[in-house]
Amino acid sequence: MKTKKRIAVIGLGHFGIHLARALAKECEVIAIDRNEHIINEISEDVHRALCFDARDFANLASVITAEIDEVAVCMGTSLEASILCTLHLRRIGVQRIRVRAMSDDHASILLAVGATEVVFPERETALRLARQIINGNLLDFIPLSEGYMVMEVAAPESFCGKTLAELDIRNRFGLFVIAVKEHVPERTVFLPGPDFMIKPSDALLIIGKSDGLNAIQSGEAKRG
């Protein structure tokens, strides 16, 4: 039997609470905050909910060990608290520490004291929304390195009734279709062949650069 990942979420503001509850569906979650009311509110949703100040090394070390799979530090506006907590977690020996950052300078300090990854939830949400507003067919995306991303795009009207071979997406737009999510019937076709015909209800999972996505949106093939 596969063992559930053990995750600690420290700091239960709006972001931390949503993260803890989402993780608890698949992981063993320890939720930590110094606000007793919040701890009582989430206690039935997670494996353990503990009320203490995570800036205190002794308290933190009594609960978090190096064996825990990952810790997410989601403290709010207190830069000092998140930095000190991250430092303590590194001292304890936690291998994977993700920390919510409030600014680029804050992120630099967090990485210097031991964070393995920093996240900007508000910035990333705004970027995602902006891309979806600009590109009406864009359903979701995952940014990759060097300007590439995996995108889920609703099939443009001009694609419907045509096969992938006829559309020639790779040569025209510099994109590669890695899967098609069908809604009628509901299934996902991975690495669809050239004879696969696009239907109005299909969503395309595509890898490529954003300029290719913009070209699909406008219906114009890439030049050069």
N, C-alpha and C positions, 0 to 999 in steps of 0.2 A: 504494500500500500504506500502510495506517495505521501510523504510527510508535508504538512502545510508549512509554508514559509512563515517565519516569526518576524514580525515587523513592529517597531515602536513608532508611534506618532507623538511628537512632543510639541505642545502648543495647539490648543483647540479653539482657535477662532473659526470663522466661517469656512475658510479653506481647510484647516486641519480637521474639523468635524466631518466635512464631506469626504475628505480623503480617508479618514479612519473607517467610516461606515462603508465606503466602497471597497476598501481592502478587506474588511471583515467578512465579506461574502466569500472570499477564497483563501484568506490568510488568518493566522493566529495573531491578533493585534493587541498590543499594549498601548493604551491611550493615557497620556500624562499631561496634566495641567494643574496650575495652582489655584484655580477657581473651583471650589467645591460644588457650586451649583451646576457648572458645566459637566463635571465628572459624574454627578448623579444623573444628569440628563442622558449621558451616553453609555452608562455602565451596562445596560442590558444589550447593547448593540455590539460590544467588543469582548474579547477574551478577559482582559483585565483593564480596569480604569482606576488610576491612582492619582491622588491629590498631593502634590508637593512641588517645591520650587526646583526646577531642573538646573538652576545655576549652582546648586549645592552639590559638590562632587560626591560626598558620602551618600546622599540620598539616591543620586543617579546610579552610582556604582552598586548599590544594594539591589537594584532592579535590572539594570542593563549589563549584560556580560558580552564578552568578545564572541560568544557563540550565536548571538542574535544575527539574523540574516541581513537586516537593513534597518536604518533609522531615518525617519523623515522629521526634520526640525522645521516646524511651521509657525514659529513664534511671530507675533504681530509686528508692531513698530519699534520694539526694543532691540536696537542693534547690539547693544552690550550683552543682552541675555542670549541671543542666538549665537554670538561669537563665543561666549564663555561655555555654553552648552556644547558647541561643536568641538571646542578644545578638550573638554572633559571626555566626550565620546571617543575622540582619537586616543586619548590617554588610556581609556578603558580597553581599547583594542578593536573597536567596531570597524569592520572593513569597508562597509558601504554606508556613507552618510550623505543624504541629500538635504539641502538646506534652502529654504525660501529666502531670496535676497531682495532687498529694497532698492538697491542702486548698484551701479557698476563698481563703485569703490567698496561697498559692503561685500559684494561678491568676491572681489580680489582678496579681502581680508579673510573671508570664510575659507577660500581655497588655500590660503597661506597657513591657516591654523588646523587644517585637516579635512575639510569638506571634500568629498569625491565628486560632487556635482552640485551646482547651484541652479535654482529655478526662479523664474520671474512669472508667476501665474497671471497677474494682470496684463503684463506686456504680451505674453504668449496668447492669452485669450483675445486681446485686442487685435493682434496680428491675424489670428485665425478668422475673426469676424470680418476684418477688413478684406481679406482675400475672398471670403464668401460673398461679400457685398459687391466687390469688383467683378468677380467671376460668378455669374448667376448659376451656372451648372455645377460649380464646385461643391461637393458634399462634405469632403473631409480631406486632410492632407497630413503627411508626416515628413518634416524636413530632413534631408540627408546632407552629406558633405558636398562641398564644391558646387552649391547651387542646385543640386538635384533634390527631388522629392517624390514620394509616393502619393498619388492623388486619387481620390474617388470622385468621379465626374458623372453626372446624369447624362445619358446619351443625347447629344445634340439632335435636333429634329432632322437635320440634313444627313445624319448617319443611319437613320432608321430605314430598314428594308434593304440595306446593303451589307455585303460580307466584309470581313476584315481585309481580305485580299483586294477587294474593290476600293476600300477606303485608303489602303496603303499608308496607314497612320505613321509607321516608323520612318518612311522616307519623306513624307509630306510635312510632318510635324516634329520629327526627332523624338518621338515618344514610343514606348513599348507597352502593349496591353498585356498585363500579367494575369488578369482574371476578369470575369464578367459576373456581376451579381444579378441574377434573374429574379423577378418577382412573380412571374407567371410561367412555369411553376417556380416556387421559391427554392432556389439552389444557387450555388456558386460554381462556376466553371473555371478551373484553373488552366492557364496556358491554352486559351482557346485557339483552335486551328484556323487556317486562312478561310475556310468555308463557313465559319460561324457568322450567322446573320444577326445584326443588331435590331432589337425591338424597342419600341418607345418606353417600355417600363424598365429597361436595363440600366445598370450603373457600371461604368468601366473603371477598373482599378489599373492605373497607369503609372509608370515610372518615367521620369524625364525632368526637363527644366521648365521653369515657370513661363518662359517665353513661348514654349510649345503649347502650354495650356492656354495662354492668351490667344494663340493662333487658332486653336480649336474653337475657342469661344467666339472669335470673330468670323470663323469659317475660312480663314485664309491660310494657305500653306506657308511654311517657313521659306525664306529666300536664302540661298547660299548655305 
